[in-house]
Amino acid sequence: MPLEERYYGNARSFNDAQLRSVLREFRPEWTHQDMTAPIYAQSAGWDPVVRMQHLDLFTWLRGDILVKADKMTMANSLELRVPFLDSEVFRVASQVPLDQKITKQTTKYALRQALEGIVPPHVLHRAKLGFPVPMRHWLAGTELFDWAHQVITESQTDHILDKAAITKMLHAHREGPIDHSRRLWTLLVFMIWHGIFVEKRIVPQIQEPAYPVEL
């Protein structure tokens, strides 16, 4: 399978068949090939790893993961610094050769080598943790299953989504073994957004924060 078909970024939750199953209307031009083809055209002939990084840089990174920290910190009045996005750091990093980026044993090879002796080994060489939330278990258990079922039932998105198919997906997720949590969460968040801004049915009840200091 060519790289353009095999790799299209980490942010994709649905394949085309799954999209067809939940959308009332599915257009072929909405496929990932249409969205990523112009970016892949720019990197034709490059090393495959560099092509994947290039695609992430202009899709998933700037459209999703690089703004998460900004949104969450600003929402809580926190100041954040992202030193790896410094223009000089990025300029140097963009020139790192492939064999210094990854090996068959590890990722971020040059960075790990640079921090050897500075960062403790149990931190430097541990497996990647990310920022996981146990959504898979919550949607299958007592924490969120009934809530998710209610969101689907009450949503007025029938003209956009096949709610029966989504309900079936929710039950299939609970019964296992397939994990639909990312797909379900995407659909549930859209339904809530639609309920707030389109249907005007949902009015968020957000408590004002209580600060210990008064001016």
Protein Blocks (a to p, Z undefined) as FASTA:
>chain_A
ZZklmpgcjkbmbdfklmmmmpmbdcfklpmklmmmmmmmmmgoiafklmmmmmmmmmmm
mmmmmmmmmmmmmmnopacddfklpmklmmmmmmpcfklmpcfkbghklmmmmmgokacf
klmmmccebjadfklmmmmmmmlmmmmmmmmmmpcclmmpcfklmmmmmmmmmnomadfk
lmmmmmmmmmmmmmmmmnomaccdddddddfbdZZ
